[in-house]
């Protein structure tokens, strides 16, 4: 399939199934480099007027301005603008955006900054391009690109230093949905995605045979539901995302004085406090102790010289206060979302479901500590 013309790849049906169940380590899709859309495939009629711009912004401009016939079959099966309006927080009303969980809010704000910078460059070079058309193309790039590093040996070429610039669009491969499960339990249908100098290869898992008619997935990465919501416009159901977690920073950082924050920063423990499905992270355990331990004793614990078992009850007491305060806020937010009329029902429903997931994670942690 490596020599298959682009148009042939585009016409492969996403509903095609094998007549027999694919065996372990079976290559089910290969996408050659010649089929990719990268910074190197953007026509000079687009790239030269733009000048310096992110790869994300450049690929979005290419998509928004593309009228080629060879890409038409691919464009015809891409998500619509209304699909994105329903799912992507970037297009939600501000009243709903303001109620996103803290992690999703941070990601959304970063998106807005990147989009604003890209649009400023693109709109200056192509003033006839509408903002909605560009945002649509920008979100296509945001949700459908694969990690890509060029094997170019041209003089002066260096790999991008920003990981966000290492991206490529590829036809058909973007039909794969996401799964977070990679456990060799015999039930995962997550493909192995390999990238080489010749292109991408998608191979069935090595530990199980996939039954005929079963959907085959890839993983977009080990991400929380907040990340999946902000970046891709969906969340996994309760219990399906083994990487789900809650950032506790908004509730823990305000507890520290300026001098305590300075000490935490010196020791590498300032911020990035998280609660996942199993536990509150070690960073949180270390940092909360600075609130009641003498400095030297806290430093011994932070350095690993003191296991701190005798302090655990005090830490648990502080944690319970933090988690219950967060949970109360989650309860109020869920109630507020239920009374809103702004936005689409699907937007409000997704937002409410996410807060209910956070509420459940918090309750599970509270029960674990109290027991």
Secondary structure, 3 states (H helix, E strand, C coil): CCCCCHHHHHCCCCCCCCCCCCCCCCEEEEEEHHHEECCCCCCHHHHHHHCCCCHHHHHHHHHHHCCCCCCHHHHHCCCCHHHHHHHCHHHCCHHHHCCCCHHHHHHHHHHHHHHHHHHHHHHHHCCCCCHHHHHHHHHHHHHHEEECCCCCCCCCCCCCCCHHHCEEEECCHHHCEECCCCCCCCCCCECEEEEECCEEEEECCCCCCCCCCCCCEECCCCCCHHHHHHHHCCCCCCCCCCCCEEECHHHHHHHCCHHHHHHHHHHCCCCCCEEECCCECHHHHHHHHHHCCCHHHHHHHHCCCCCCHHHHHHHHHHHHHHHHHHHHHHHHHHHHHHCCCCCCHHHHHHHHHHHHHHHHHHHHHHHHHHC
